[in-house]
Amino acid sequence: MAEKQQKEKFAFIDWFGFIIGVVVTSFLVFILIWPLIDPTPDKSSTLQENVEQLAPASK
């Protein structure tokens, strides 16, 4: 009887961990595809443009 209760507890922990994994993975995929689906009219700056604004090239 005690073995069955412990098995159910582990099943709940596994389910909870699976949900956390799905949320984290979905978030990372969303961040990676955001530049492709950016709805703003002038789009976000590229990484190259952001780097150039932070460290302008000396002339």
N, C-alpha and C positions, 0 to 999 in steps of 0.2 A: 504494500500500500504506500509506504513512504517513497519507494522507488518511482511510482507513478506520479506523485506530486512533484518530485524533483525533476522528472522528465518534462512535465508541463512548464515548470519554471524556466528551464533551459530553452524550451521552445519559445517562450515569450521573450527571453533575452535575445535569442537568435533573430526573431521577428523584428524587434526593436533595432538591432544592429543593422539588419537588412534595410530598414526604412531610412536610417541615418545614411547608409551608403548610397542609396538611391538619390536622396536629397543632395548630398555633396557632389555626386557625379553629375547630376542634372545641372547644378549651379556652375560647375566647371565647364560643361559643354555650352551652357548659355553664354558664359563669358567669352569662350572661344569663337562662337558664331555671332556675337553681338555686332561686330563691324559689318557683317553682311546684311543684317536686318535692321540697322540703325534707322529709326523713323524720322530723325530730325532733318530739316530741309537741307542744311549745308553739311551734314554728316560730321562725325567726330574726327578730330585730328588723327593722323596716322602716328605710329610710334616714332617714326623718323622726324616728323614735324615737332612732336613734343620734346624730343631730345635736342633738336636744334634751338628751340625756344629756351630750354634750360641752360644750354651751354652754347651761346652764339659763337660762330666761327670768327676768329680774329682776322682782321683784314690788314 
